[in-house]
Amino acid sequence: MENTRFKISQYACAVLLIMSSIALVAYQVIMIDDVSNGLLVYVAQAFLLVASIFGLDYYVKLITKKINGKHQAQ
């Protein structure tokens, strides 16, 4: 139960980061027809964090499957 709550909060944070970066970029493009450097840095960091959240989770599952498969085969 505790693990699922953590995963839900982790994925919710990832989705909120992506949505906030898209919303901020859209707002700046509509208002001033330009995107500032600081916002581009924020978007890049948000996308890197989200990629890390999803990517690390995938690799941990993959490694766990391989380790458990080797122990069951022996």
Predicted model as a PDB file, atoms N, CA, C, CB and O in Angstrom, pLDDT in the B-factor column:
MODEL        1                                                                  
ATOM      1  N   MET A   1       0.833  -1.188   0.000  1.00 55.00           N  
ATOM      2  CA  MET A   1       0.000   0.000   0.000  1.00 55.00           C  
ATOM      3  C   MET A   1       0.885   1.261   0.000  1.00 55.00           C  
ATOM      4  CB  MET A   1      -0.951  -0.007   1.224  1.00 55.00           C  
ATOM      5  O   MET A   1       0.630   2.220  -0.729  1.00 55.00           O  
ATOM      6  N   GLU A   2       1.905   1.226   0.821  1.00 64.00           N  
ATOM      7  CA  GLU A   2       2.798   2.376   0.920  1.00 64.00           C  
ATOM      8  C   GLU A   2       3.541   2.607  -0.395  1.00 64.00           C  
ATOM      9  CB  GLU A   2       3.798   2.177   2.066  1.00 64.00           C  
ATOM     10  O   GLU A   2       3.744   3.751  -0.801  1.00 64.00           O  
ATOM     11  N   ASN A   3       3.946   1.525  -1.061  1.00 77.00           N  
ATOM     12  CA  ASN A   3       4.688   1.632  -2.306  1.00 77.00           C  
ATOM     13  C   ASN A   3       3.826   2.227  -3.416  1.00 77.00           C  
ATOM     14  CB  ASN A   3       5.214   0.266  -2.724  1.00 77.00           C  
ATOM     15  O   ASN A   3       4.320   3.016  -4.222  1.00 77.00           O  
ATOM     16  N   THR A   4       2.548   1.861  -3.469  1.00 84.00           N  
ATOM     17  CA  THR A   4       1.681   2.393  -4.516  1.00 84.00           C  
ATOM     18  C   THR A   4       1.423   3.887  -4.308  1.00 84.00           C  
ATOM     19  CB  THR A   4       0.351   1.626  -4.549  1.00 84.00           C  
ATOM     20  O   THR A   4       1.346   4.644  -5.276  1.00 84.00           O  
ATOM     21  N   ARG A   5       1.290   4.308  -3.059  1.00 84.00           N  
ATOM     22  CA  ARG A   5       1.116   5.745  -2.787  1.00 84.00           C  
ATOM     23  C   ARG A   5       2.340   6.524  -3.230  1.00 84.00           C  
ATOM     24  CB  ARG A   5       0.850   5.990  -1.289  1.00 84.00           C  
ATOM     25  O   ARG A   5       2.222   7.615  -3.789  1.00 84.00           O  
ATOM     26  N   PHE A   6       3.499   5.971  -2.983  1.00 80.00           N  
ATOM     27  CA  PHE A   6       4.739   6.636  -3.393  1.00 80.00           C  
ATOM     28  C   PHE A   6       4.808   6.741  -4.909  1.00 80.00           C  
ATOM     29  CB  PHE A   6       5.968   5.877  -2.856  1.00 80.00           C  
ATOM     30  O   PHE A   6       5.164   7.793  -5.441  1.00 80.00           O  
ATOM     31  N   LYS A   7       4.475   5.671  -5.604  1.00 81.00           N  
ATOM     32  CA  LYS A   7       4.520   5.684  -7.067  1.00 81.00           C  
ATOM     33  C   LYS A   7       3.505   6.654  -7.643  1.00 81.00           C  
ATOM     34  CB  LYS A   7       4.272   4.288  -7.619  1.00 81.00           C  
ATOM     35  O   LYS A   7       3.797   7.353  -8.613  1.00 81.00           O  
ATOM     36  N   ILE A   8       2.308   6.703  -7.053  1.00 87.00           N  
ATOM     37  CA  ILE A   8       1.293   7.632  -7.534  1.00 87.00           C  
ATOM     38  C   ILE A   8       1.761   9.067  -7.346  1.00 87.00           C  
ATOM     39  CB  ILE A   8      -0.042   7.403  -6.807  1.00 87.00           C  
ATOM     40  O   ILE A   8       1.605   9.894  -8.244  1.00 87.00           O  
ATOM     41  N   SER A   9       2.335   9.368  -6.183  1.00 86.00           N  
ATOM     42  CA  SER A   9       2.823  10.727  -5.954  1.00 86.00           C  
ATOM     43  C   SER A   9       4.005  11.050  -6.864  1.00 86.00           C  
ATOM     44  CB  SER A   9       3.226  10.907  -4.487  1.00 86.00           C  
ATOM     45  O   SER A   9       4.150  12.186  -7.317  1.00 86.00           O  
ATOM     46  N   GLN A  10       4.838  10.067  -7.129  1.00 83.00           N  
ATOM     47  CA  GLN A  10       5.987  10.265  -8.005  1.00 83.00           C  
ATOM     48  C   GLN A  10       5.519  10.582  -9.426  1.00 83.00           C  
ATOM     49  CB  GLN A  10       6.895   9.014  -8.001  1.00 83.00           C  
ATOM     50  O   GLN A  10       6.012  11.524 -10.047  1.00 83.00           O  
ATOM     51  N   TYR A  11       4.580   9.809  -9.935  1.00 85.00           N  
ATOM     52  CA  TYR A  11       4.079  10.040 -11.290  1.00 85.00           C  
ATOM     53  C   TYR A  11       3.258  11.321 -11.372  1.00 85.00           C  
ATOM     54  CB  TYR A  11       3.239   8.854 -11.752  1.00 85.00           C  
ATOM     55  O   TYR A  11       3.284  12.000 -12.399  1.00 85.00           O  
ATOM     56  N   ALA A  12       2.536  11.661 -10.322  1.00 90.00           N  
ATOM     57  CA  ALA A  12       1.765  12.909 -10.312  1.00 90.00           C  
ATOM     58  C   ALA A  12       2.711  14.108 -10.370  1.00 90.00           C  
ATOM     59  CB  ALA A  12       0.864  12.990  -9.049  1.00 90.00           C  
ATOM     60  O   ALA A  12       2.438  15.078 -11.077  1.00 90.00           O  
ATOM     61  N   CYS A  13       3.808  14.047  -9.638  1.00 88.00           N  
ATOM     62  CA  CYS A  13       4.796  15.127  -9.689  1.00 88.00           C  
ATOM     63  C   CYS A  13       5.408  15.239 -11.085  1.00 88.00           C  
ATOM     64  CB  CYS A  13       5.901  14.894  -8.644  1.00 88.00           C  
ATOM     65  O   CYS A  13       5.642  16.343 -11.577  1.00 88.00           O  
ATOM     66  N   ALA A  14       5.663  14.113 -11.709  1.00 87.00           N  
ATOM     67  CA  ALA A  14       6.226  14.125 -13.056  1.00 87.00           C  
ATOM     68  C   ALA A  14       5.259  14.767 -14.043  1.00 87.00           C  
ATOM     69  CB  ALA A  14       6.572  12.701 -13.506  1.00 87.00           C  
ATOM     70  O   ALA A  14       5.667  15.584 -14.868  1.00 87.00           O  
ATOM     71  N   VAL A  15       3.995  14.408 -13.965  1.00 90.00           N  
ATOM     72  CA  VAL A  15       2.997  14.973 -14.869  1.00 90.00           C  
ATOM     73  C   VAL A  15       2.822  16.470 -14.605  1.00 90.00           C  
ATOM     74  CB  VAL A  15       1.649  14.238 -14.713  1.00 90.00           C  
ATOM     75  O   VAL A  15       2.700  17.253 -15.547  1.00 90.00           O  
ATOM     76  N   LEU A  16       2.810  16.867 -13.346  1.00 92.00           N  
ATOM     77  CA  LEU A  16       2.674  18.282 -13.020  1.00 92.00           C  
ATOM     78  C   LEU A  16       3.871  19.103 -13.510  1.00 92.00           C  
ATOM     79  CB  LEU A  16       2.509  18.453 -11.517  1.00 92.00           C  
ATOM     80  O   LEU A  16       3.704  20.241 -13.948  1.00 92.00           O  
ATOM     81  N   LEU A  17       5.059  18.539 -13.439  1.00 91.00           N  
ATOM     82  CA  LEU A  17       6.239  19.233 -13.952  1.00 91.00           C  
ATOM     83  C   LEU A  17       6.133  19.466 -15.453  1.00 91.00           C  
ATOM     84  CB  LEU A  17       7.505  18.438 -13.634  1.00 91.00           C  
ATOM     85  O   LEU A  17       6.416  20.563 -15.932  1.00 91.00           O  
ATOM     86  N   ILE A  18       5.731  18.451 -16.191  1.00 92.00           N  
ATOM     87  CA  ILE A  18       5.585  18.591 -17.637  1.00 92.00           C  
ATOM     88  C   ILE A  18       4.497  19.604 -17.963  1.00 92.00           C  
ATOM     89  CB  ILE A  18       5.263  17.234 -18.284  1.00 92.00           C  
ATOM     90  O   ILE A  18       4.685  20.470 -18.817  1.00 92.00           O  
ATOM     91  N   MET A  19       3.354  19.495 -17.280  1.00 94.00           N  
ATOM     92  CA  MET A  19       2.244  20.414 -17.551  1.00 94.00           C  
ATOM     93  C   MET A  19       2.613  21.859 -17.210  1.00 94.00           C  
ATOM     94  CB  MET A  19       1.003  19.992 -16.756  1.00 94.00           C  
ATOM     95  O   MET A  19       2.250  22.779 -17.942  1.00 94.00           O  
ATOM     96  N   SER A  20       3.332  22.064 -16.104  1.00 94.00           N  
ATOM     97  CA  SER A  20       3.703  23.432 -15.732  1.00 94.00           C  
ATOM     98  C   SER A  20       4.687  24.025 -16.727  1.00 94.00           C  
ATOM     99  CB  SER A  20       4.303  23.460 -14.326  1.00 94.00           C  
ATOM    100  O   SER A  20       4.593  25.207 -17.058  1.00 94.00           O  
ATOM    101  N   SER A  21       5.629  23.223 -17.208  1.00 93.00           N  
ATOM    102  CA  SER A  21       6.592  23.762 -18.170  1.00 93.00           C  
ATOM    103  C   SER A  21       5.910  24.097 -19.495  1.00 93.00           C  
ATOM    104  CB  SER A  21       7.735  22.760 -18.402  1.00 93.00           C  
ATOM    105  O   SER A  21       6.226  25.117 -20.109  1.00 93.00           O  
ATOM    106  N   ILE A  22       4.983  23.256 -19.941  1.00 93.00           N  
ATOM    107  CA  ILE A  22       4.253  23.545 -21.175  1.00 93.00           C  
ATOM    108  C   ILE A  22       3.380  24.783 -21.003  1.00 93.00           C  
ATOM    109  CB  ILE A  22       3.390  22.338 -21.589  1.00 93.00           C  
ATOM    110  O   ILE A  22       3.308  25.616 -21.906  1.00 93.00           O  
ATOM    111  N   ALA A  23       2.724  24.911 -19.870  1.00 95.00           N  
ATOM    112  CA  ALA A  23       1.858  26.067 -19.626  1.00 95.00           C  
ATOM    113  C   ALA A  23       2.662  27.359 -19.568  1.00 95.00           C  
ATOM    114  CB  ALA A  23       1.075  25.880 -18.325  1.00 95.00           C  
ATOM    115  O   ALA A  23       2.238  28.375 -20.120  1.00 95.00           O  
ATOM    116  N   LEU A  24       3.810  27.337 -18.912  1.00 93.00           N  
ATOM    117  CA  LEU A  24       4.641  28.538 -18.830  1.00 93.00           C  
ATOM    118  C   LEU A  24       5.168  28.966 -20.198  1.00 93.00           C  
ATOM    119  CB  LEU A  24       5.806  28.302 -17.882  1.00 93.00           C  
ATOM    120  O   LEU A  24       5.195  30.155 -20.515  1.00 93.00           O  
ATOM    121  N   VAL A  25       5.581  27.999 -20.997  1.00 94.00           N  
ATOM    122  CA  VAL A  25       6.064  28.323 -22.339  1.00 94.00           C  
ATOM    123  C   VAL A  25       4.920  28.883 -23.187  1.00 94.00           C  
ATOM    124  CB  VAL A  25       6.678  27.071 -23.017  1.00 94.00           C  
ATOM    125  O   VAL A  25       5.104  29.869 -23.900  1.00 94.00           O  
ATOM    126  N   ALA A  26       3.759  28.268 -23.114  1.00 94.00           N  
ATOM    127  CA  ALA A  26       2.610  28.750 -23.884  1.00 94.00           C  
ATOM    128  C   ALA A  26       2.233  30.166 -23.459  1.00 94.00           C  
ATOM    129  CB  ALA A  26       1.407  27.804 -23.708  1.00 94.00           C  
ATOM    130  O   ALA A  26       1.924  31.002 -24.308  1.00 94.00           O  
ATOM    131  N   TYR A  27       2.256  30.440 -22.177  1.00 94.00           N  
ATOM    132  CA  TYR A  27       1.930  31.775 -21.674  1.00 94.00           C  
ATOM    133  C   TYR A  27       2.914  32.818 -22.208  1.00 94.00           C  
ATOM    134  CB  TYR A  27       1.935  31.782 -20.137  1.00 94.00           C  
ATOM    135  O   TYR A  27       2.506  33.891 -22.653  1.00 94.00           O  
ATOM    136  N   GLN A  28       4.200  32.501 -22.163  1.00 94.00           N  
ATOM    137  CA  GLN A  28       5.188  33.470 -22.643  1.00 94.00           C  
ATOM    138  C   GLN A  28       5.088  33.674 -24.150  1.00 94.00           C  
ATOM    139  CB  GLN A  28       6.597  33.015 -22.274  1.00 94.00           C  
ATOM    140  O   GLN A  28       5.252  34.796 -24.629  1.00 94.00           O  
ATOM    141  N   VAL A  29       4.827  32.624 -24.896  1.00 93.00           N  
ATOM    142  CA  VAL A  29       4.707  32.770 -26.344  1.00 93.00           C  
ATOM    143  C   VAL A  29       3.491  33.616 -26.696  1.00 93.00           C  
ATOM    144  CB  VAL A  29       4.611  31.394 -27.021  1.00 93.00           C  
ATOM    145  O   VAL A  29       3.556  34.449 -27.600  1.00 93.00           O  
ATOM    146  N   ILE A  30       2.391  33.411 -25.994  1.00 94.00           N  
ATOM    147  CA  ILE A  30       1.184  34.190 -26.275  1.00 94.00           C  
ATOM    148  C   ILE A  30       1.366  35.645 -25.864  1.00 94.00           C  
ATOM    149  CB  ILE A  30      -0.025  33.587 -25.552  1.00 94.00           C  
ATOM    150  O   ILE A  30       0.955  36.543 -26.598  1.00 94.00           O  
ATOM    151  N   MET A  31       1.970  35.897 -24.711  1.00 93.00           N  
ATOM    152  CA  MET A  31       2.075  37.262 -24.204  1.00 93.00           C  
ATOM    153  C   MET A  31       3.182  38.085 -24.873  1.00 93.00           C  
ATOM    154  CB  MET A  31       2.311  37.224 -22.723  1.00 93.00           C  
ATOM    155  O   MET A  31       2.947  39.231 -25.256  1.00 93.00           O  
ATOM    156  N   ILE A  32       4.383  37.517 -25.017  1.00 91.00           N  
ATOM    157  CA  ILE A  32       5.488  38.334 -25.536  1.00 91.00           C  
ATOM    158  C   ILE A  32       6.128  37.754 -26.793  1.00 91.00           C  
ATOM    159  CB  ILE A  32       6.543  38.495 -24.472  1.00 91.00           C  
ATOM    160  O   ILE A  32       7.134  38.287 -27.261  1.00 91.00           O  
ATOM    161  N   ASP A  33       5.588  36.702 -27.339  1.00 90.00           N  
ATOM    162  CA  ASP A  33       6.101  36.084 -28.577  1.00 90.00           C  
ATOM    163  C   ASP A  33       7.567  35.676 -28.486  1.00 90.00           C  
ATOM    164  CB  ASP A  33       5.927  37.037 -29.736  1.00 90.00           C  
ATOM    165  O   ASP A  33       8.292  35.719 -29.480  1.00 90.00           O  
ATOM    166  N   ASP A  34       7.993  35.289 -27.312  1.00 90.00           N  
ATOM    167  CA  ASP A  34       9.371  34.863 -27.107  1.00 90.00           C  
ATOM    168  C   ASP A  34       9.430  33.976 -25.866  1.00 90.00           C  
ATOM    169  CB  ASP A  34      10.323  36.090 -26.964  1.00 90.00           C  
ATOM    170  O   ASP A  34       8.548  34.027 -25.009  1.00 90.00           O  
ATOM    171  N   VAL A  35      10.475  33.169 -25.784  1.00 89.00           N  
ATOM    172  CA  VAL A  35      10.683  32.324 -24.607  1.00 89.00           C  
ATOM    173  C   VAL A  35      12.036  32.696 -24.016  1.00 89.00           C  
ATOM    174  CB  VAL A  35      10.616  30.787 -24.970  1.00 89.00           C  
ATOM    175  O   VAL A  35      13.053  32.660 -24.708  1.00 89.00           O  
ATOM    176  N   SER A  36      12.045  33.051 -22.743  1.00 90.00           N  
ATOM    177  CA  SER A  36      13.287  33.501 -22.102  1.00 90.00           C  
ATOM    178  C   SER A  36      14.223  32.327 -21.819  1.00 90.00           C  
ATOM    179  CB  SER A  36      12.973  34.247 -20.795  1.00 90.00           C  
ATOM    180  O   SER A  36      13.807  31.169 -21.783  1.00 90.00           O  
ATOM    181  N   ASN A  37      15.479  32.657 -21.623  1.00 92.00           N  
ATOM    182  CA  ASN A  37      16.491  31.628 -21.352  1.00 92.00           C  
ATOM    183  C   ASN A  37      16.228  30.909 -20.032  1.00 92.00           C  
ATOM    184  CB  ASN A  37      17.886  32.253 -21.331  1.00 92.00           C  
ATOM    185  O   ASN A  37      16.419  29.697 -19.931  1.00 92.00           O  
ATOM    186  N   GLY A  38      15.791  31.658 -19.023  1.00 92.00           N  
ATOM    187  CA  GLY A  38      15.523  31.048 -17.724  1.00 92.00           C  
ATOM    188  C   GLY A  38      14.408  30.009 -17.798  1.00 92.00           C  
ATOM    189  O   GLY A  38      14.464  28.971 -17.139  1.00 92.00           O  
ATOM    190  N   LEU A  39      13.410  30.302 -18.600  1.00 92.00           N  
ATOM    191  CA  LEU A  39      12.314  29.348 -18.758  1.00 92.00           C  
ATOM    192  C   LEU A  39      12.772  28.112 -19.520  1.00 92.00           C  
ATOM    193  CB  LEU A  39      11.134  30.004 -19.478  1.00 92.00           C  
ATOM    194  O   LEU A  39      12.340  27.000 -19.219  1.00 92.00           O  
ATOM    195  N   LEU A  40      13.634  28.300 -20.494  1.00 92.00           N  
ATOM    196  CA  LEU A  40      14.169  27.146 -21.223  1.00 92.00           C  
ATOM    197  C   LEU A  40      14.977  26.239 -20.297  1.00 92.00           C  
ATOM    198  CB  LEU A  40      15.043  27.613 -22.398  1.00 92.00           C  
ATOM    199  O   LEU A  40      14.930  25.016 -20.429  1.00 92.00           O  
ATOM    200  N   VAL A  41      15.712  26.829 -19.367  1.00 94.00           N  
ATOM    201  CA  VAL A  41      16.468  26.042 -18.389  1.00 94.00           C  
ATOM    202  C   VAL A  41      15.500  25.264 -17.495  1.00 94.00           C  
ATOM    203  CB  VAL A  41      17.387  26.959 -17.530  1.00 94.00           C  
ATOM    204  O   VAL A  41      15.722  24.089 -17.203  1.00 94.00           O  
ATOM    205  N   TYR A  42      14.422  25.933 -17.063  1.00 93.00           N  
ATOM    206  CA  TYR A  42      13.410  25.251 -16.240  1.00 93.00           C  
ATOM    207  C   TYR A  42      12.791  24.074 -16.996  1.00 93.00           C  
ATOM    208  CB  TYR A  42      12.303  26.242 -15.813  1.00 93.00           C  
ATOM    209  O   TYR A  42      12.635  22.987 -16.438  1.00 93.00           O  
ATOM    210  N   VAL A  43      12.442  24.290 -18.260  1.00 93.00           N  
ATOM    211  CA  VAL A  43      11.841  23.226 -19.066  1.00 93.00           C  
ATOM    212  C   VAL A  43      12.822  22.063 -19.219  1.00 93.00           C  
ATOM    213  CB  VAL A  43      11.420  23.764 -20.457  1.00 93.00           C  
ATOM    214  O   VAL A  43      12.429  20.903 -19.101  1.00 93.00           O  
ATOM    215  N   ALA A  44      14.073  22.363 -19.477  1.00 93.00           N  
ATOM    216  CA  ALA A  44      15.080  21.308 -19.634  1.00 93.00           C  
ATOM    217  C   ALA A  44      15.246  20.510 -18.346  1.00 93.00           C  
ATOM    218  CB  ALA A  44      16.427  21.912 -20.053  1.00 93.00           C  
ATOM    219  O   ALA A  44      15.316  19.282 -18.382  1.00 93.00           O  
ATOM    220  N   GLN A  45      15.307  21.194 -17.222  1.00 93.00           N  
ATOM    221  CA  GLN A  45      15.452  20.490 -15.950  1.00 93.00           C  
ATOM    222  C   GLN A  45      14.213  19.672 -15.615  1.00 93.00           C  
ATOM    223  CB  GLN A  45      15.735  21.478 -14.832  1.00 93.00           C  
ATOM    224  O   GLN A  45      14.320  18.571 -15.074  1.00 93.00           O  
ATOM    225  N   ALA A  46      13.040  20.206 -15.933  1.00 91.00           N  
ATOM    226  CA  ALA A  46      11.803  19.465 -15.678  1.00 91.00           C  
ATOM    227  C   ALA A  46      11.765  18.188 -16.504  1.00 91.00           C  
ATOM    228  CB  ALA A  46      10.575  20.335 -15.989  1.00 91.00           C  
ATOM    229  O   ALA A  46      11.418  17.124 -15.991  1.00 91.00           O  
ATOM    230  N   PHE A  47      12.119  18.289 -17.781  1.00 91.00           N  
ATOM    231  CA  PHE A  47      12.108  17.107 -18.637  1.00 91.00           C  
ATOM    232  C   PHE A  47      13.171  16.094 -18.208  1.00 91.00           C  
ATOM    233  CB  PHE A  47      12.328  17.511 -20.093  1.00 91.00           C  
ATOM    234  O   PHE A  47      12.934  14.888 -18.287  1.00 91.00           O  
ATOM    235  N   LEU A  48      14.328  16.559 -17.759  1.00 91.00           N  
ATOM    236  CA  LEU A  48      15.354  15.636 -17.273  1.00 91.00           C  
ATOM    237  C   LEU A  48      14.902  14.909 -16.012  1.00 91.00           C  
ATOM    238  CB  LEU A  48      16.653  16.387 -17.001  1.00 91.00           C  
ATOM    239  O   LEU A  48      15.140  13.710 -15.861  1.00 91.00           O  
ATOM    240  N   LEU A  49      14.252  15.632 -15.112  1.00 88.00           N  
ATOM    241  CA  LEU A  49      13.763  14.997 -13.885  1.00 88.00           C  
ATOM    242  C   LEU A  49      12.685  13.968 -14.198  1.00 88.00           C  
ATOM    243  CB  LEU A  49      13.217  16.052 -12.915  1.00 88.00           C  
ATOM    244  O   LEU A  49      12.683  12.872 -13.637  1.00 88.00           O  
ATOM    245  N   VAL A  50      11.776  14.321 -15.086  1.00 88.00           N  
ATOM    246  CA  VAL A  50      10.710  13.378 -15.457  1.00 88.00           C  
ATOM    247  C   VAL A  50      11.298  12.154 -16.146  1.00 88.00           C  
ATOM    248  CB  VAL A  50       9.673  14.060 -16.379  1.00 88.00           C  
ATOM    249  O   VAL A  50      10.874  11.030 -15.877  1.00 88.00           O  
ATOM    250  N   ALA A  51      12.262  12.357 -17.024  1.00 87.00           N  
ATOM    251  CA  ALA A  51      12.907  11.221 -17.684  1.00 87.00           C  
ATOM    252  C   ALA A  51      13.630  10.347 -16.668  1.00 87.00           C  
ATOM    253  CB  ALA A  51      13.893  11.709 -18.759  1.00 87.00           C  
ATOM    254  O   ALA A  51      13.650   9.123 -16.802  1.00 87.00           O  
ATOM    255  N   SER A  52      14.215  10.959 -15.665  1.00 85.00           N  
ATOM    256  CA  SER A  52      14.890  10.186 -14.619  1.00 85.00           C  
ATOM    257  C   SER A  52      13.894   9.381 -13.798  1.00 85.00           C  
ATOM    258  CB  SER A  52      15.691  11.112 -13.703  1.00 85.00           C  
ATOM    259  O   SER A  52      14.159   8.231 -13.449  1.00 85.00           O  
ATOM    260  N   ILE A  53      12.750   9.983 -13.491  1.00 81.00           N  
ATOM    261  CA  ILE A  53      11.732   9.279 -12.703  1.00 81.00           C  
ATOM    262  C   ILE A  53      11.257   8.048 -13.445  1.00 81.00           C  
ATOM    263  CB  ILE A  53      10.542  10.203 -12.390  1.00 81.00           C  
ATOM    264  O   ILE A  53      11.225   6.954 -12.881  1.00 81.00           O  
ATOM    265  N   PHE A  54      10.886   8.215 -14.711  1.00 80.00           N  
ATOM    266  CA  PHE A  54      10.370   7.081 -15.469  1.00 80.00           C  
ATOM    267  C   PHE A  54      11.473   6.111 -15.874  1.00 80.00           C  
ATOM    268  CB  PHE A  54       9.640   7.570 -16.700  1.00 80.00           C  
ATOM    269  O   PHE A  54      11.266   4.898 -15.854  1.00 80.00           O  
ATOM    270  N   GLY A  55      12.636   6.630 -16.241  1.00 79.00           N  
ATOM    271  CA  GLY A  55      13.731   5.771 -16.692  1.00 79.00           C  
ATOM    272  C   GLY A  55      14.324   4.933 -15.574  1.00 79.00           C  
ATOM    273  O   GLY A  55      14.573   3.743 -15.763  1.00 79.00           O  
ATOM    274  N   LEU A  56      14.553   5.524 -14.423  1.00 77.00           N  
ATOM    275  CA  LEU A  56      15.120   4.768 -13.311  1.00 77.00           C  
ATOM    276  C   LEU A  56      14.168   3.696 -12.825  1.00 77.00           C  
ATOM    277  CB  LEU A  56      15.477   5.696 -12.168  1.00 77.00           C  
ATOM    278  O   LEU A  56      14.593   2.600 -12.459  1.00 77.00           O  
ATOM    279  N   ASP A  57      12.884   4.007 -12.819  1.00 75.00           N  
ATOM    280  CA  ASP A  57      11.899   3.007 -12.415  1.00 75.00           C  
ATOM    281  C   ASP A  57      11.932   1.808 -13.354  1.00 75.00           C  
ATOM    282  CB  ASP A  57      10.492   3.619 -12.384  1.00 75.00           C  
ATOM    283  O   ASP A  57      11.844   0.663 -12.911  1.00 75.00           O  
ATOM    284  N   TYR A  58      12.059   2.073 -14.651  1.00 78.00           N  
ATOM    285  CA  TYR A  58      12.121   0.988 -15.635  1.00 78.00           C  
ATOM    286  C   TYR A  58      13.375   0.138 -15.437  1.00 78.00           C  
ATOM    287  CB  TYR A  58      12.091   1.557 -17.064  1.00 78.00           C  
ATOM    288  O   TYR A  58      13.295  -1.091 -15.457  1.00 78.00           O  
ATOM    289  N   TYR A  59      14.519   0.771 -15.247  1.00 80.00           N  
ATOM    290  CA  TYR A  59      15.760   0.023 -15.085  1.00 80.00           C  
ATOM    291  C   TYR A  59      15.788  -0.765 -13.785  1.00 80.00           C  
ATOM    292  CB  TYR A  59      16.942   0.961 -15.138  1.00 80.00           C  
ATOM    293  O   TYR A  59      16.328  -1.871 -13.751  1.00 80.00           O  
ATOM    294  N   VAL A  60      15.228  -0.230 -12.732  1.00 80.00           N  
ATOM    295  CA  VAL A  60      15.167  -0.977 -11.474  1.00 80.00           C  
ATOM    296  C   VAL A  60      14.304  -2.223 -11.649  1.00 80.00           C  
ATOM    297  CB  VAL A  60      14.610  -0.090 -10.333  1.00 80.00           C  
ATOM    298  O   VAL A  60      14.671  -3.297 -11.171  1.00 80.00           O  
ATOM    299  N   LYS A  61      13.169  -2.098 -12.321  1.00 81.00           N  
ATOM    300  CA  LYS A  61      12.315  -3.264 -12.582  1.00 81.00           C  
ATOM    301  C   LYS A  61      13.037  -4.289 -13.444  1.00 81.00           C  
ATOM    302  CB  LYS A  61      11.010  -2.834 -13.264  1.00 81.00           C  
ATOM    303  O   LYS A  61      12.952  -5.490 -13.189  1.00 81.00           O  
ATOM    304  N   LEU A  62      13.751  -3.814 -14.468  1.00 84.00           N  
ATOM    305  CA  LEU A  62      14.475  -4.714 -15.367  1.00 84.00           C  
ATOM    306  C   LEU A  62      15.575  -5.473 -14.630  1.00 84.00           C  
ATOM    307  CB  LEU A  62      15.075  -3.929 -16.532  1.00 84.00           C  
ATOM    308  O   LEU A  62      15.718  -6.683 -14.808  1.00 84.00           O  
ATOM    309  N   ILE A  63      16.343  -4.779 -13.814  1.00 86.00           N  
ATOM    310  CA  ILE A  63      17.422  -5.411 -13.058  1.00 86.00           C  
ATOM    311  C   ILE A  63      16.851  -6.391 -12.041  1.00 86.00           C  
ATOM    312  CB  ILE A  63      18.288  -4.348 -12.352  1.00 86.00           C  
ATOM    313  O   ILE A  63      17.401  -7.475 -11.847  1.00 86.00           O  
ATOM    314  N   THR A  64      15.753  -6.018 -11.391  1.00 86.00           N  
ATOM    315  CA  THR A  64      15.119  -6.903 -10.418  1.00 86.00           C  
ATOM    316  C   THR A  64      14.633  -8.188 -11.081  1.00 86.00           C  
ATOM    317  CB  THR A  64      13.951  -6.190  -9.730  1.00 86.00           C  
ATOM    318  O   THR A  64      14.776  -9.270 -10.513  1.00 86.00           O  
ATOM    319  N   LYS A  65      14.067  -8.077 -12.266  1.00 86.00           N  
ATOM    320  CA  LYS A  65      13.622  -9.273 -13.001  1.00 86.00           C  
ATOM    321  C   LYS A  65      14.795 -10.179 -13.333  1.00 86.00           C  
ATOM    322  CB  LYS A  65      12.892  -8.874 -14.291  1.00 86.00           C  
ATOM    323  O   LYS A  65      14.701 -11.399 -13.191  1.00 86.00           O  
ATOM    324  N   LYS A  66      15.910  -9.582 -13.779  1.00 86.00           N  
ATOM    325  CA  LYS A  66      17.082 -10.382 -14.133  1.00 86.00           C  
ATOM    326  C   LYS A  66      17.666 -11.077 -12.915  1.00 86.00           C  
ATOM    327  CB  LYS A  66      18.143  -9.508 -14.790  1.00 86.00           C  
ATOM    328  O   LYS A  66      18.047 -12.244 -12.995  1.00 86.00           O  
ATOM    329  N   ILE A  67      17.741 -10.377 -11.788  1.00 86.00           N  
ATOM    330  CA  ILE A  67      18.295 -10.968 -10.576  1.00 86.00           C  
ATOM    331  C   ILE A  67      17.393 -12.086 -10.071  1.00 86.00           C  
ATOM    332  CB  ILE A  67      18.481  -9.899  -9.489  1.00 86.00           C  
ATOM    333  O   ILE A  67      17.871 -13.158  -9.700  1.00 86.00           O  
ATOM    334  N   ASN A  68      16.104 -11.835 -10.061  1.00 85.00           N  
ATOM    335  CA  ASN A  68      15.174 -12.871  -9.596  1.00 85.00           C  
ATOM    336  C   ASN A  68      15.139 -14.066 -10.532  1.00 85.00           C  
ATOM    337  CB  ASN A  68      13.777 -12.297  -9.453  1.00 85.00           C  
ATOM    338  O   ASN A  68      14.958 -15.197 -10.081  1.00 85.00           O  
ATOM    339  N   GLY A  69      15.308 -13.835 -11.828  1.00 80.00           N  
ATOM    340  CA  GLY A  69      15.339 -14.928 -12.800  1.00 80.00           C  
ATOM    341  C   GLY A  69      16.545 -15.814 -12.610  1.00 80.00           C  
ATOM    342  O   GLY A  69      16.439 -17.033 -12.744  1.00 80.00           O  
ATOM    343  N   LYS A  70      17.703 -15.229 -12.299  1.00 68.00           N  
ATOM    344  CA  LYS A  70      18.925 -16.008 -12.093  1.00 68.00           C  
ATOM    345  C   LYS A  70      18.822 -16.829 -10.816  1.00 68.00           C  
ATOM    346  CB  LYS A  70      20.156 -15.084 -12.035  1.00 68.00           C  
ATOM    347  O   LYS A  70      19.266 -17.977 -10.791  1.00 68.00           O  
ATOM    348  N   HIS A  71      18.247 -16.270  -9.755  1.00 63.00           N  
ATOM    349  CA  HIS A  71      18.120 -17.004  -8.499  1.00 63.00           C  
ATOM    350  C   HIS A  71      17.124 -18.151  -8.632  1.00 63.00           C  
ATOM    351  CB  HIS A  71      17.691 -16.060  -7.372  1.00 63.00           C  
ATOM    352  O   HIS A  71      17.309 -19.198  -8.011  1.00 63.00           O  
ATOM    353  N   GLN A  72      16.084 -17.977  -9.419  1.00 61.00           N  
ATOM    354  CA  GLN A  72      15.105 -19.048  -9.592  1.00 61.00           C  
ATOM    355  C   GLN A  72      15.647 -20.162 -10.466  1.00 61.00           C  
ATOM    356  CB  GLN A  72      13.822 -18.501 -10.193  1.00 61.00           C  
ATOM    357  O   GLN A  72      15.272 -21.322 -10.291  1.00 61.00           O  
ATOM    358  N   ALA A  73      16.541 -19.826 -11.420  1.00 52.00           N  
ATOM    359  CA  ALA A  73      17.097 -20.838 -12.323  1.00 52.00           C  
ATOM    360  C   ALA A  73      18.095 -21.731 -11.598  1.00 52.00           C  
ATOM    361  CB  ALA A  73      17.770 -20.171 -13.526  1.00 52.00           C  
ATOM    362  O   ALA A  73      18.282 -22.883 -11.990  1.00 52.00           O  
ATOM    363  N   GLN A  74      18.741 -21.225 -10.549  1.00 51.00           N  
ATOM    364  CA  GLN A  74      19.763 -22.011  -9.855  1.00 51.00           C  
ATOM    365  C   GLN A  74      19.147 -22.914  -8.886  1.00 51.00           C  
ATOM    366  CB  GLN A  74      20.755 -21.142  -9.163  1.00 51.00           C  
ATOM    367  O   GLN A  74      19.850 -23.659  -8.203  1.00 51.00           O  
TER     368      GLN A  74                                                      
ENDMDL                                                                          
END                                                                             
